[in-house]
Amino acid sequence: MAGGSVGNASSSGSRSVVRVVVAGDRGTGKSSLIASAASESFPENVPPVLPPTRLPADFFPDRIPVTLIDTSSSLENRAKLNEELKRADAVVLTYACDQPLTLSRLNTHWLHELRRLEVKVPVVVVGCKLDLREERDTMNLEQVMSPIMQKFREIETCIECSAANLIQVPEVFYYAQKAVLHPTGPLFDQENQCLRDRCRRALRRIFILCDHDLDGALNDAELNEFQVKCFNAPLQPAEIVGVKRVVHEKVPAGVNQLGLTLTGFLYLHALFIEKGRIETTWAVLRKFGYDDDLKLRDDFLPVPSKRASDQSVELTSEAVEFLTGVFRLFDTDNDEVLQPSELDELFCTAPESPWDEAPYKDAAERTDRGEISLNGFLSQWALMTSLDPQLSLANLVYIGYGGDPNSALRVTRKRSIDRKKQRTERNVFQCFVFGPKSAEKSSLLNTLLGRPFFKNNSTTGDRYAVNVVDQLGGSKKIVILREIPEDGVKKFLNNKEFLAACDVAIFVYDSSDEKSWKKSKDLLLEVARHGEESSYGVPCLLIAAKDDLDPHPVAVNDSVKVCQKLGIEDPIPLSKNIFSRIISAAEHPHLSIPETETGRNRKQYRHLVNQSLIFVSIGAAVAVVGLAAYRAYAARRSSSS
């Protein structure tokens, strides 16, 4: 594999211009450096600070224009300097080769200043006025800069130049542009001299995509196809032999009788980067759809868009079938669960495992050893698809979904239409769980996950639980429970569309505690009013927790009265078949929607108004017909006379 010339836009990401800010002590040659780069000659008279200077697109091979920003280091211009540094894509820090103090100032002032301003962009250190350095003052640049570069990893490269003699002037801004378009940091760990984990994962996925016969090696034909795809030029047979020889000499395991192995493929890219040809690896990554963060670009992920907030996104049957096959493939010991190591292997071609952090961590059913069943696996995917369709589609593609990405996800019908049609076609139901802190909301979530009840398992933030629920007749539905913190309800209800994504609102209370019931009742009424005002009313269920304790009489009697008054089901004990009841409520979206007295009055008023409008319309129609008949009669009478 060889790195060809990479001169197209796709090799440089999506940038249309690179903004380079030139900074440094006064008199270090900043303005002369910019002027000589732009004019390709040394100007005799240069103003103290130049206006923004543009190097055209054809100035460098990547064909991306560069805007050079000159700066003043004077105190009165400090605010302007800081503003420009914060807008920079890259920073060129200058020192004067004939003034050693300006070099030491980079270490004692300028680099620290960039960190203070939180300027996190590549830095190119440039020694100007190379022609003025005395021969006796010649220094070893690498030896001087090495400890500084160890301390400040943001320094991409160091170079010395002479604007007067036009020595290495264009190279200064070439390296600055290159550091932006083809940054080293995301790909290579300079300290440990190895590819970064995310880069290895991306290259591993690319290797697997190119290994068409799935034999674990790229044969000559596969190597050539890869080369043409990335660089529009085939490899000659002698070049392929040469590549394999280089790899085999350094990494024997990088080549076998079948071709170039993954080990060899990764070694070649590390070698490109070490040899300063990082643009080659970036060209490969970008050709396969990766952005600067080594994630797939949006244009590679055709996520279906929701037209209304009460729609949701689900996996298609095709995607579920693919995921079931992937689960079986990685269940190497056929024990019908994926061990953590098997799950890590499954996601080894993704930037990272998407389920290691909230809200996905611990959201699905797992064994004590962290193993996940097929139901838990599919549930986790359903949750990710519901909350973040783009992340879900990206990870489907990362792990090898070979179908049309457009066929992986589907947008459901609006919930408002489901209510009118009195049925739903959804396979995944998202339920919001409300209740006071002591009401055992978490117990409901733990029950869904098949976990034991804990006394102190309340949570201060959002928590999700998801699982497959088997239905009578063999059908399966996925239930997502989202625990809403008691102290966050008002904030959520400030959002008019908060209930749009909800299929069932669940209110849990401690049936042995009157205060717990009253708090849940207040929450129920708040949510009911919000649903009426926002037109996103949802079925509501009351769940009586701690039903093994003696129930409080007020909680028992009052809860039944409230349910009857609102027109919803009586409270349901927290029991094993609770999730079938929840699914039943979700499948009948027109039932169990609470109706407050205010809402009932508003509904009656609208009904009366509509009836009045109908009567008015009928009266108006009768009047029009009567007038027309009279005019016809008058016309006939006039003609007969």
NUROLUM-866483 format. One record per residue (C-alpha): residue number from 1; residue in three letters; x, y negated, z negated. Coordinates in steps of 0.1 Angstrom, whole numbers. Layout:
<pts>
<NUM "ala" <X Y Z>>
...
</pts>
This chain:
<pts>
<1 "met" <0 0 0>>
<2 "ala" <14 -33 10>>
<3 "gly" <3 -68 1>>
<4 "gly" <-4 -87 33>>
<5 "ser" <-8 -124 38>>
<6 "val" <-38 -135 19>>
<7 "gly" <-50 -167 35>>
<8 "asn" <-88 -165 34>>
<9 "ala" <-112 -181 10>>
<10 "ser" <-123 -149 -6>>
<11 "ser" <-88 -143 -19>>
<12 "ser" <-90 -175 -39>>
<13 "gly" <-122 -171 -56>>
<14 "ser" <-150 -197 -52>>
<15 "arg" <-129 -229 -58>>
<16 "ser" <-132 -257 -33>>
<17 "val" <-104 -278 -47>>
<18 "val" <-76 -276 -73>>
<19 "arg" <-71 -305 -97>>
<20 "val" <-35 -308 -109>>
<21 "val" <-26 -334 -135>>
<22 "val" <11 -345 -137>>
<23 "ala" <22 -356 -172>>
<24 "gly" <54 -363 -190>>
<25 "asp" <76 -390 -206>>
<26 "arg" <81 -423 -189>>
<27 "gly" <108 -423 -162>>
<28 "thr" <108 -386 -156>>
<29 "gly" <99 -389 -120>>
<30 "lys" <61 -381 -120>>
<31 "ser" <51 -407 -94>>
<32 "ser" <80 -401 -71>>
<33 "leu" <73 -363 -72>>
<34 "ile" <37 -368 -61>>
<35 "ala" <46 -394 -34>>
<36 "ser" <73 -373 -18>>
<37 "ala" <51 -342 -18>>
<38 "ala" <23 -361 0>>
<39 "ser" <45 -379 25>>
<40 "glu" <72 -353 28>>
<41 "ser" <97 -381 24>>
<42 "phe" <112 -401 -5>>
<43 "pro" <95 -434 -9>>
<44 "glu" <117 -464 -18>>
<45 "asn" <90 -483 -38>>
<46 "val" <65 -463 -59>>
<47 "pro" <39 -480 -81>>
<48 "pro" <40 -471 -118>>
<49 "val" <9 -449 -115>>
<50 "leu" <-4 -436 -82>>
<51 "pro" <-41 -432 -74>>
<52 "pro" <-54 -397 -70>>
<53 "thr" <-35 -380 -41>>
<54 "arg" <-49 -352 -20>>
<55 "leu" <-29 -325 -4>>
<56 "pro" <-50 -311 25>>
<57 "ala" <-63 -275 28>>
<58 "asp" <-36 -265 53>>
<59 "phe" <-8 -276 30>>
<60 "phe" <-6 -242 14>>
<61 "pro" <-15 -206 26>>
<62 "asp" <-46 -203 5>>
<63 "arg" <-62 -232 24>>
<64 "ile" <-76 -248 -7>>
<65 "pro" <-69 -286 -10>>
<66 "val" <-51 -299 -41>>
<67 "thr" <-58 -332 -58>>
<68 "leu" <-28 -346 -77>>
<69 "ile" <-35 -369 -107>>
<70 "asp" <-7 -392 -117>>
<71 "thr" <-7 -404 -154>>
<72 "ser" <9 -430 -177>>
<73 "ser" <24 -420 -210>>
<74 "ser" <21 -454 -225>>
<75 "leu" <0 -458 -257>>
<76 "glu" <-25 -481 -242>>
<77 "asn" <-33 -455 -216>>
<78 "arg" <-35 -426 -240>>
<79 "ala" <-73 -422 -238>>
<80 "lys" <-72 -421 -200>>
<81 "leu" <-44 -395 -201>>
<82 "asn" <-63 -373 -226>>
<83 "glu" <-94 -375 -204>>
<84 "glu" <-75 -365 -173>>
<85 "leu" <-58 -336 -191>>
<86 "lys" <-92 -322 -202>>
<87 "arg" <-104 -322 -166>>
<88 "ala" <-73 -305 -152>>
<89 "asp" <-73 -271 -135>>
<90 "ala" <-35 -270 -141>>
<91 "val" <-9 -293 -157>>
<92 "val" <25 -301 -144>>
<93 "leu" <48 -313 -173>>
<94 "thr" <79 -332 -161>>
<95 "tyr" <113 -338 -176>>
<96 "ala" <143 -356 -161>>
<97 "cys" <173 -334 -154>>
<98 "asp" <196 -362 -163>>
<99 "gln" <179 -369 -196>>
<100 "pro" <181 -338 -219>>
<101 "leu" <159 -355 -245>>
<102 "thr" <129 -354 -222>>
<103 "leu" <133 -316 -220>>
<104 "ser" <133 -312 -257>>
<105 "arg" <102 -335 -259>>
<106 "leu" <82 -309 -240>>
<107 "asn" <87 -285 -269>>
<108 "thr" <83 -311 -297>>
<109 "his" <54 -332 -282>>
<110 "trp" <38 -324 -249>>
<111 "leu" <30 -287 -253>>
<112 "his" <17 -293 -288>>
<113 "glu" <-4 -322 -275>>
<114 "leu" <-20 -299 -249>>
<115 "arg" <-30 -274 -276>>
<116 "arg" <-43 -302 -298>>
<117 "leu" <-66 -313 -270>>
<118 "glu" <-76 -277 -264>>
<119 "val" <-64 -279 -228>>
<120 "lys" <-64 -242 -218>>
<121 "val" <-51 -242 -183>>
<122 "pro" <-18 -230 -167>>
<123 "val" <12 -252 -172>>
<124 "val" <41 -256 -148>>
<125 "val" <73 -271 -163>>
<126 "val" <92 -292 -137>>
<127 "gly" <127 -307 -140>>
<128 "cys" <128 -338 -117>>
<129 "lys" <158 -358 -105>>
<130 "leu" <179 -327 -100>>
<131 "asp" <202 -348 -78>>
<132 "leu" <211 -371 -107>>
<133 "arg" <224 -343 -130>>
<134 "glu" <261 -343 -135>>
<135 "glu" <279 -311 -125>>
<136 "arg" <293 -307 -160>>
<137 "asp" <257 -308 -174>>
<138 "thr" <246 -278 -153>>
<139 "met" <225 -255 -174>>
<140 "asn" <209 -221 -172>>
<141 "leu" <172 -229 -169>>
<142 "glu" <160 -194 -177>>
<143 "gln" <181 -193 -209>>
<144 "val" <168 -227 -221>>
<145 "met" <132 -221 -212>>
<146 "ser" <128 -185 -223>>
<147 "pro" <123 -192 -260>>
<148 "ile" <99 -220 -252>>
<149 "met" <79 -198 -228>>
<150 "gln" <77 -171 -255>>
<151 "lys" <62 -197 -279>>
<152 "phe" <39 -213 -253>>
<153 "arg" <23 -185 -232>>
<154 "glu" <4 -210 -212>>
<155 "ile" <36 -219 -193>>
<156 "glu" <32 -202 -160>>
<157 "thr" <66 -210 -145>>
<158 "cys" <96 -234 -146>>
<159 "ile" <112 -251 -116>>
<160 "glu" <137 -279 -110>>
<161 "cys" <135 -302 -80>>
<162 "ser" <147 -334 -64>>
<163 "ala" <122 -358 -48>>
<164 "ala" <151 -379 -34>>
<165 "asn" <166 -349 -16>>
<166 "leu" <132 -331 -10>>
<167 "ile" <145 -300 -28>>
<168 "gln" <116 -277 -40>>
<169 "val" <91 -305 -41>>
<170 "pro" <62 -286 -23>>
<171 "glu" <70 -255 -44>>
<172 "val" <60 -274 -76>>
<173 "phe" <24 -278 -65>>
<174 "tyr" <23 -244 -48>>
<175 "tyr" <31 -228 -81>>
<176 "ala" <5 -250 -98>>
<177 "gln" <-22 -241 -73>>
<178 "lys" <-12 -204 -74>>
<179 "ala" <-15 -204 -112>>
<180 "val" <-51 -216 -108>>
<181 "leu" <-62 -195 -79>>
<182 "his" <-43 -164 -89>>
<183 "pro" <-38 -166 -127>>
<184 "thr" <-15 -142 -144>>
<185 "gly" <-32 -142 -178>>
<186 "pro" <-63 -121 -170>>
<187 "leu" <-43 -95 -152>>
<188 "phe" <-10 -91 -170>>
<189 "asp" <3 -91 -206>>
<190 "gln" <36 -109 -204>>
<191 "glu" <46 -101 -239>>
<192 "asn" <42 -63 -235>>
<193 "gln" <49 -63 -197>>
<194 "cys" <18 -43 -188>>
<195 "leu" <-16 -46 -171>>
<196 "arg" <-43 -59 -193>>
<197 "asp" <-71 -35 -202>>
<198 "arg" <-98 -52 -182>>
<199 "cys" <-76 -53 -152>>
<200 "arg" <-68 -16 -155>>
<201 "arg" <-105 -9 -157>>
<202 "ala" <-113 -29 -126>>
<203 "leu" <-85 -13 -106>>
<204 "arg" <-96 22 -118>>
<205 "arg" <-131 15 -104>>
<206 "ile" <-116 4 -71>>
<207 "phe" <-94 35 -70>>
<208 "ile" <-125 58 -75>>
<209 "leu" <-145 39 -49>>
<210 "cys" <-116 44 -24>>
<211 "asp" <-111 81 -33>>
<212 "his" <-139 93 -10>>
<213 "asp" <-131 130 -13>>
<214 "leu" <-130 127 -52>>
<215 "asp" <-97 147 -54>>
<216 "gly" <-80 122 -78>>
<217 "ala" <-56 109 -52>>
<218 "leu" <-56 85 -22>>
<219 "asn" <-45 103 9>>
<220 "asp" <-30 85 39>>
<221 "ala" <-64 79 56>>
<222 "glu" <-79 65 23>>
<223 "leu" <-48 43 18>>
<224 "asn" <-51 29 53>>
<225 "glu" <-88 23 49>>
<226 "phe" <-81 5 16>>
<227 "gln" <-54 -16 33>>
<228 "val" <-76 -26 62>>
<229 "lys" <-105 -35 39>>
<230 "cys" <-83 -58 17>>
<231 "phe" <-58 -72 41>>
<232 "asn" <-72 -66 76>>
<233 "ala" <-41 -48 87>>
<234 "pro" <-33 -10 87>>
<235 "leu" <-2 5 72>>
<236 "gln" <23 22 96>>
<237 "pro" <32 58 87>>
<238 "ala" <67 48 77>>
<239 "glu" <52 22 53>>
<240 "ile" <30 47 36>>
<241 "val" <61 70 32>>
<242 "gly" <80 40 18>>
<243 "val" <53 31 -7>>
<244 "lys" <51 67 -20>>
<245 "arg" <89 69 -23>>
<246 "val" <91 37 -44>>
<247 "val" <63 50 -67>>
<248 "his" <77 85 -70>>
<249 "glu" <112 72 -79>>
<250 "lys" <98 51 -108>>
<251 "val" <67 71 -118>>
<252 "pro" <68 107 -107>>
<253 "ala" <32 113 -118>>
<254 "gly" <22 85 -94>>
<255 "val" <23 107 -64>>
<256 "asn" <13 143 -59>>
<257 "gln" <8 166 -29>>
<258 "leu" <-26 150 -22>>
<259 "gly" <-14 114 -22>>
<260 "leu" <-12 84 -45>>
<261 "thr" <-27 90 -79>>
<262 "leu" <-44 65 -102>>
<263 "thr" <-11 62 -122>>
<264 "gly" <7 53 -90>>
<265 "phe" <-20 29 -79>>
<266 "leu" <-18 10 -113>>
<267 "tyr" <20 10 -112>>
<268 "leu" <20 -6 -77>>
<269 "his" <-2 -35 -90>>
<270 "ala" <20 -40 -120>>
<271 "leu" <50 -41 -97>>
<272 "phe" <34 -67 -75>>
<273 "ile" <27 -89 -105>>
<274 "glu" <62 -85 -119>>
<275 "lys" <77 -94 -85>>
<276 "gly" <56 -126 -83>>
<277 "arg" <31 -113 -58>>
<278 "ile" <1 -116 -80>>
<279 "glu" <-20 -129 -51>>
<280 "thr" <-19 -94 -37>>
<281 "thr" <-37 -79 -67>>
<282 "trp" <-62 -108 -68>>
<283 "ala" <-70 -103 -31>>
<284 "val" <-79 -67 -39>>
<285 "leu" <-100 -76 -69>>
<286 "arg" <-119 -103 -51>>
<287 "lys" <-125 -82 -20>>
<288 "phe" <-143 -57 -43>>
<289 "gly" <-164 -85 -59>>
<290 "tyr" <-145 -95 -90>>
<291 "asp" <-144 -131 -104>>
<292 "asp" <-117 -147 -125>>
<293 "asp" <-130 -130 -156>>
<294 "leu" <-127 -96 -139>>
<295 "lys" <-165 -92 -138>>
<296 "leu" <-186 -87 -107>>
<297 "arg" <-197 -119 -90>>
<298 "asp" <-233 -129 -89>>
<299 "asp" <-235 -124 -51>>
<300 "phe" <-227 -87 -57>>
<301 "leu" <-256 -83 -82>>
<302 "pro" <-290 -89 -65>>
<303 "val" <-310 -91 -98>>
<304 "pro" <-348 -94 -91>>
<305 "ser" <-361 -127 -104>>
<306 "lys" <-391 -130 -127>>
<307 "arg" <-416 -154 -113>>
<308 "ala" <-434 -157 -147>>
<309 "ser" <-422 -156 -183>>
<310 "asp" <-447 -128 -191>>
<311 "gln" <-431 -105 -166>>
<312 "ser" <-403 -81 -176>>
<313 "val" <-376 -61 -158>>
<314 "glu" <-373 -23 -160>>
<315 "leu" <-352 4 -144>>
<316 "thr" <-366 21 -114>>
<317 "ser" <-371 59 -113>>
<318 "glu" <-341 60 -89>>
<319 "ala" <-319 43 -115>>
<320 "val" <-332 66 -143>>
<321 "glu" <-324 96 -122>>
<322 "phe" <-289 83 -116>>
<323 "leu" <-283 77 -153>>
<324 "thr" <-296 111 -162>>
<325 "gly" <-271 126 -138>>
<326 "val" <-243 105 -152>>
<327 "phe" <-252 117 -187>>
<328 "arg" <-250 153 -176>>
<329 "leu" <-217 147 -158>>
<330 "phe" <-200 132 -189>>
<331 "asp" <-215 157 -213>>
<332 "thr" <-185 179 -207>>
<333 "asp" <-192 203 -236>>
<334 "asn" <-229 207 -227>>
<335 "asp" <-241 199 -262>>
<336 "glu" <-268 175 -249>>
<337 "val" <-252 145 -266>>
<338 "leu" <-224 122 -256>>
<339 "gln" <-197 118 -282>>
<340 "pro" <-182 83 -287>>
<341 "ser" <-151 94 -266>>
<342 "glu" <-173 107 -238>>
<343 "leu" <-193 74 -238>>
<344 "asp" <-160 54 -237>>
<345 "glu" <-149 75 -207>>
<346 "leu" <-183 68 -190>>
<347 "phe" <-177 30 -193>>
<348 "cys" <-140 32 -185>>
<349 "thr" <-146 14 -152>>
<350 "ala" <-166 -14 -168>>
<351 "pro" <-149 -45 -183>>
<352 "glu" <-158 -31 -217>>
<353 "ser" <-184 -10 -233>>
<354 "pro" <-215 -31 -233>>
<355 "trp" <-229 -15 -264>>
<356 "asp" <-202 -23 -289>>
<357 "glu" <-217 -56 -300>>
<358 "ala" <-251 -69 -311>>
<359 "pro" <-279 -66 -301>>
<360 "tyr" <-270 -32 -286>>
<361 "lys" <-248 -18 -314>>
<362 "asp" <-268 6 -336>>
<363 "ala" <-300 -2 -316>>
<364 "ala" <-305 34 -303>>
<365 "glu" <-308 68 -321>>
<366 "arg" <-274 84 -329>>
<367 "thr" <-262 112 -350>>
<368 "asp" <-240 107 -381>>
<369 "arg" <-210 113 -359>>
<370 "gly" <-220 85 -335>>
<371 "glu" <-233 109 -308>>
<372 "ile" <-261 97 -285>>
<373 "ser" <-288 119 -269>>
<374 "leu" <-302 115 -234>>
<375 "asn" <-333 98 -249>>
<376 "gly" <-310 74 -269>>
<377 "phe" <-289 68 -238>>
<378 "leu" <-318 60 -215>>
<379 "ser" <-334 39 -243>>
<380 "gln" <-302 18 -246>>
<381 "trp" <-302 12 -209>>
<382 "ala" <-339 2 -211>>
<383 "leu" <-331 -23 -239>>
<384 "met" <-302 -38 -219>>
<385 "thr" <-324 -41 -188>>
<386 "ser" <-351 -58 -207>>
<387 "leu" <-329 -83 -225>>
<388 "asp" <-302 -89 -198>>
<389 "pro" <-311 -75 -163>>
<390 "gln" <-279 -89 -148>>
<391 "leu" <-257 -71 -174>>
<392 "ser" <-276 -39 -169>>
<393 "leu" <-273 -40 -131>>
<394 "ala" <-236 -49 -133>>
<395 "asn" <-229 -19 -156>>
<396 "leu" <-249 4 -133>>
<397 "val" <-226 -7 -105>>
<398 "tyr" <-195 -4 -127>>
<399 "ile" <-202 32 -135>>
<400 "gly" <-208 42 -99>>
<401 "tyr" <-244 35 -89>>
<402 "gly" <-241 41 -52>>
<403 "gly" <-276 32 -41>>
<404 "asp" <-288 -2 -29>>
<405 "pro" <-285 -24 -60>>
<406 "asn" <-319 -39 -50>>
<407 "ser" <-334 -4 -57>>
<408 "ala" <-322 -2 -93>>
<409 "leu" <-345 -27 -111>>
<410 "arg" <-381 -37 -107>>
<411 "val" <-401 -66 -120>>
<412 "thr" <-433 -57 -138>>
<413 "arg" <-467 -72 -133>>
<414 "lys" <-476 -102 -154>>
<415 "arg" <-490 -94 -188>>
<416 "ser" <-519 -118 -182>>
<417 "ile" <-530 -97 -151>>
<418 "asp" <-526 -65 -172>>
<419 "arg" <-551 -80 -196>>
<420 "lys" <-576 -88 -169>>
<421 "lys" <-573 -54 -153>>
<422 "gln" <-574 -38 -188>>
<423 "arg" <-544 -15 -181>>
<424 "thr" <-507 -17 -177>>
<425 "glu" <-481 0 -155>>
<426 "arg" <-452 -7 -178>>
<427 "asn" <-429 21 -190>>
<428 "val" <-411 -1 -216>>
<429 "phe" <-430 -19 -243>>
<430 "gln" <-414 -47 -264>>
<431 "cys" <-429 -52 -298>>
<432 "phe" <-422 -81 -322>>
<433 "val" <-421 -70 -359>>
<434 "phe" <-431 -98 -384>>
<435 "gly" <-433 -97 -421>>
<436 "pro" <-418 -109 -454>>
<437 "lys" <-383 -99 -463>>
<438 "ser" <-394 -73 -489>>
<439 "ala" <-420 -57 -466>>
<440 "glu" <-398 -29 -453>>
<441 "lys" <-397 -41 -417>>
<442 "ser" <-364 -24 -413>>
<443 "ser" <-380 8 -424>>
<444 "leu" <-402 7 -393>>
<445 "leu" <-372 3 -371>>
<446 "asn" <-353 30 -389>>
<447 "thr" <-383 54 -384>>
<448 "leu" <-382 48 -347>>
<449 "leu" <-345 57 -347>>
<450 "gly" <-350 88 -369>>
<451 "arg" <-329 74 -397>>
<452 "pro" <-337 78 -434>>
<453 "phe" <-353 49 -453>>
<454 "phe" <-330 26 -472>>
<455 "lys" <-340 3 -499>>
<456 "asn" <-317 -26 -491>>
<457 "asn" <-316 -27 -453>>
<458 "ser" <-331 -61 -446>>
<459 "thr" <-314 -82 -420>>
<460 "thr" <-308 -120 -417>>
<461 "gly" <-309 -121 -379>>
<462 "asp" <-326 -105 -350>>
<463 "arg" <-323 -68 -349>>
<464 "tyr" <-335 -43 -322>>
<465 "ala" <-344 -7 -323>>
<466 "val" <-353 13 -292>>
<467 "asn" <-363 49 -285>>
<468 "val" <-383 72 -262>>
<469 "val" <-417 82 -276>>
<470 "asp" <-433 114 -263>>
<471 "gln" <-470 111 -255>>
<472 "leu" <-497 137 -252>>
<473 "gly" <-497 153 -218>>
<474 "gly" <-459 151 -215>>
<475 "ser" <-455 114 -205>>
<476 "lys" <-428 93 -221>>
<477 "lys" <-427 56 -230>>
<478 "ile" <-399 35 -244>>
<479 "val" <-406 13 -274>>
<480 "ile" <-384 -17 -282>>
<481 "leu" <-389 -31 -317>>
<482 "arg" <-375 -66 -323>>
<483 "glu" <-374 -76 -360>>
<484 "ile" <-382 -113 -364>>
<485 "pro" <-366 -128 -395>>
<486 "glu" <-392 -144 -418>>
<487 "asp" <-373 -177 -420>>
<488 "gly" <-370 -179 -382>>
<489 "val" <-407 -176 -373>>
<490 "lys" <-414 -213 -372>>
<491 "lys" <-384 -219 -349>>
<492 "phe" <-395 -192 -325>>
<493 "leu" <-431 -205 -325>>
<494 "asn" <-419 -239 -314>>
<495 "asn" <-412 -222 -281>>
<496 "lys" <-445 -221 -262>>
<497 "glu" <-434 -190 -243>>
<498 "phe" <-422 -170 -273>>
<499 "leu" <-449 -144 -271>>
<500 "ala" <-447 -141 -233>>
<501 "ala" <-423 -112 -235>>
<502 "cys" <-442 -94 -263>>
<503 "asp" <-465 -64 -256>>
<504 "val" <-476 -59 -293>>
<505 "ala" <-471 -80 -324>>
<506 "ile" <-467 -59 -355>>
<507 "phe" <-472 -73 -390>>
<508 "val" <-457 -52 -418>>
<509 "tyr" <-466 -58 -455>>
<510 "asp" <-460 -40 -488>>
<511 "ser" <-494 -25 -496>>
<512 "ser" <-486 -25 -533>>
<513 "asp" <-478 -62 -534>>
<514 "glu" <-504 -89 -531>>
<515 "lys" <-478 -116 -523>>
<516 "ser" <-464 -95 -495>>
<517 "trp" <-499 -91 -480>>
<518 "lys" <-506 -128 -482>>
<519 "lys" <-474 -137 -465>>
<520 "ser" <-481 -112 -437>>
<521 "lys" <-516 -126 -433>>
<522 "asp" <-503 -161 -429>>
<523 "leu" <-478 -149 -403>>
<524 "leu" <-506 -131 -385>>
<525 "leu" <-528 -162 -384>>
<526 "glu" <-498 -184 -372>>
<527 "val" <-491 -160 -344>>
<528 "ala" <-528 -157 -335>>
<529 "arg" <-531 -194 -332>>
<530 "his" <-499 -197 -312>>
<531 "gly" <-513 -170 -288>>
<532 "glu" <-545 -189 -283>>
<533 "glu" <-528 -223 -278>>
<534 "ser" <-502 -209 -254>>
<535 "ser" <-525 -184 -235>>
<536 "tyr" <-501 -156 -244>>
<537 "gly" <-523 -138 -269>>
<538 "val" <-511 -103 -276>>
<539 "pro" <-525 -72 -293>>
<540 "cys" <-517 -73 -330>>
<541 "leu" <-514 -45 -355>>
<542 "leu" <-512 -46 -393>>
<543 "ile" <-490 -19 -408>>
<544 "ala" <-492 -11 -445>>
<545 "ala" <-458 -1 -458>>
<546 "lys" <-449 17 -491>>
<547 "asp" <-482 35 -488>>
<548 "asp" <-468 61 -512>>
<549 "leu" <-472 36 -540>>
<550 "asp" <-504 26 -557>>
<551 "pro" <-521 1 -533>>
<552 "his" <-529 -34 -546>>
<553 "pro" <-568 -38 -546>>
<554 "val" <-567 -73 -532>>
<555 "ala" <-543 -62 -504>>
<556 "val" <-566 -33 -495>>
<557 "asn" <-599 -52 -495>>
<558 "asp" <-587 -85 -480>>
<559 "ser" <-567 -68 -452>>
<560 "val" <-598 -50 -440>>
<561 "lys" <-619 -82 -441>>
<562 "val" <-592 -101 -422>>
<563 "cys" <-590 -75 -395>>
<564 "gln" <-627 -74 -390>>
<565 "lys" <-629 -112 -389>>
<566 "leu" <-601 -114 -363>>
<567 "gly" <-615 -85 -343>>
<568 "ile" <-584 -62 -346>>
<569 "glu" <-578 -27 -359>>
<570 "asp" <-578 -20 -396>>
<571 "pro" <-543 -17 -412>>
<572 "ile" <-524 14 -403>>
<573 "pro" <-503 33 -429>>
<574 "leu" <-466 36 -420>>
<575 "ser" <-466 72 -409>>
<576 "lys" <-450 94 -383>>
<577 "asn" <-477 88 -356>>
<578 "ile" <-474 51 -359>>
<579 "phe" <-456 47 -326>>
<580 "ser" <-484 65 -307>>
<581 "arg" <-508 38 -321>>
<582 "ile" <-484 11 -310>>
<583 "ile" <-482 25 -275>>
<584 "ser" <-520 28 -274>>
<585 "ala" <-523 -9 -283>>
<586 "ala" <-498 -18 -255>>
<587 "glu" <-516 4 -230>>
<588 "his" <-548 -15 -237>>
<589 "pro" <-536 -51 -235>>
<590 "his" <-571 -65 -236>>
<591 "leu" <-579 -51 -270>>
<592 "ser" <-568 -60 -306>>
<593 "ile" <-560 -96 -296>>
<594 "pro" <-569 -116 -327>>
<595 "glu" <-594 -144 -323>>
<596 "thr" <-594 -172 -349>>
<597 "glu" <-624 -193 -358>>
<598 "thr" <-609 -222 -340>>
<599 "gly" <-602 -201 -310>>
<600 "arg" <-637 -187 -310>>
<601 "asn" <-652 -222 -311>>
<602 "arg" <-629 -233 -283>>
<603 "lys" <-640 -203 -262>>
<604 "gln" <-677 -210 -269>>
<605 "tyr" <-672 -246 -259>>
<606 "arg" <-655 -236 -226>>
<607 "his" <-683 -212 -219>>
<608 "leu" <-709 -239 -225>>
<609 "val" <-690 -263 -203>>
<610 "asn" <-687 -237 -175>>
<611 "gln" <-724 -230 -177>>
<612 "ser" <-732 -267 -175>>
<613 "leu" <-710 -270 -145>>
<614 "ile" <-728 -241 -129>>
<615 "phe" <-762 -257 -136>>
<616 "val" <-750 -290 -122>>
<617 "ser" <-736 -272 -91>>
<618 "ile" <-769 -254 -86>>
<619 "gly" <-789 -287 -91>>
<620 "ala" <-766 -305 -66>>
<621 "ala" <-770 -277 -41>>
<622 "val" <-808 -278 -44>>
<623 "ala" <-808 -315 -40>>
<624 "val" <-787 -313 -9>>
<625 "val" <-809 -286 6>>
<626 "gly" <-840 -307 -2>>
<627 "leu" <-825 -338 14>>
<628 "ala" <-816 -319 45>>
<629 "ala" <-852 -304 48>>
<630 "tyr" <-867 -339 44>>
<631 "arg" <-845 -353 71>>
<632 "ala" <-854 -325 94>>
<633 "tyr" <-891 -330 87>>
<634 "ala" <-888 -368 93>>
<635 "ala" <-870 -362 125>>
<636 "arg" <-897 -339 139>>
<637 "arg" <-925 -363 128>>
<638 "ser" <-907 -392 145>>
<639 "ser" <-903 -372 178>>
<640 "ser" <-940 -361 179>>
<641 "ser" <-952 -396 176>>
</pts>
